[in-house]
């Protein structure tokens, strides 16, 4: 049977004086915060802009869901995310009678 962390903390609290327990709780909170910060830091940021006639029609900037092993992999994920939006926008423009056949340009790919 595994003990829950709260049960363990209560057991430790009953055996330690107040100041020692407060230091332990403080250290635990600091560790958990550093772990959360490290998790957020490892995710790359995806950012892209779609221009049509010189005007911005779509953009996105957000943390990626997965952790990339290299900057090249992060750029490929960002380009893929942008390509999904472009497929939608091209379909929309084609339905409106403005078919698009221009190539997709990506800066700093690879």
C-alpha positions in Angstrom: 0.0 0.0 0.0 1.4 3.4 -1.0 1.1 6.4 1.3 -0.3 9.6 -0.1 2.1 12.6 0.0 -0.3 14.5 2.3 -0.3 11.6 4.8 3.5 11.5 4.7 3.6 15.3 5.3 1.2 15.0 8.3 3.3 12.2 9.8 6.5 14.2 9.4 4.8 17.3 10.9 3.8 15.4 14.0 7.4 14.3 14.5 9.2 17.7 13.8 9.0 21.0 15.6 7.2 23.9 13.8 10.2 25.7 12.3 11.8 22.5 10.9 8.4 21.5 9.3 8.0 25.0 7.8 11.5 24.7 6.2 10.6 21.3 4.8 7.3 22.6 3.3 9.1 25.6 1.9 11.8 23.4 0.3 9.0 21.2 -1.2 7.2 24.2 -2.6 10.4 25.6 -4.1 11.2 22.2 -5.7 7.7 21.9 -7.2 7.9 25.4 -8.6 11.3 24.8 -10.1 10.1 21.6 -11.7 7.0 23.4 -13.2 9.2 26.2 -14.5 11.6 23.7 -16.1 8.7 21.9 -17.8 7.5 25.2 -19.3 11.0 26.3 -20.3 11.7 23.2 -22.4 8.7 23.8 -24.8 9.7 25.8 -27.9 7.5 28.7 -29.0 5.7 28.5 -32.4 5.2 31.7 -34.2 4.0 32.5 -37.7 2.3 35.2 -39.8 0.2 34.8 -43.0 0.2 37.8 -45.3 -2.2 38.3 -48.1 -1.7 41.4 -50.3 0.6 42.8 -47.7 -1.9 42.6 -44.9 -1.9 40.2 -42.0 -4.8 37.7 -42.3 -3.7 35.1 -39.7 -1.0 34.7 -37.0 -0.2 32.6 -34.0 2.3 32.6 -31.2 2.2 29.9 -28.5 4.2 27.2 -26.7 4.4 24.0 -28.6 2.7 20.9 -27.1 5.7 18.7 -27.5 9.3 19.1 -26.5 11.6 19.3 -29.5 15.0 17.6 -29.6 16.5 20.4 -31.8 15.7 23.9 -33.1 15.3 22.3 -36.6 12.6 20.0 -35.2 10.9 23.0 -33.5 10.9 24.9 -36.8 9.4 22.0 -38.6 6.6 21.8 -36.1 6.0 25.5 -36.4 6.0 25.3 -40.3 3.5 22.3 -40.1 1.2 24.3 -37.8 1.3 27.2 -40.2 0.7 24.9 -43.2 -2.5 23.6 -41.6 -3.8 27.2 -41.4 -2.7 27.9 -45.0 -4.6 24.8 -46.3 -7.8 26.2 -44.7 -7.2 29.7 -46.0 -6.5 28.5 -49.5 -9.7 26.4 -49.5 -11.7 29.5 -48.3 -10.2 31.7 -51.0 -10.9 29.1 -53.7 -14.5 28.8 -52.6 -14.7 32.6 -52.9 -13.3 32.5 -56.4 -9.7 33.4 -55.7 -7.6 30.3 -56.2 -4.1 30.5 -54.9 -1.2 28.6 -56.5 1.8 30.5 -55.0 4.4 28.5 -53.1 4.7 28.7 -49.3 7.8 30.5 -48.1 9.3 29.8 -44.7 12.2 31.8 -43.2 14.9 29.9 -41.3 13.6 26.4 -42.0 16.2 23.9 -41.2 
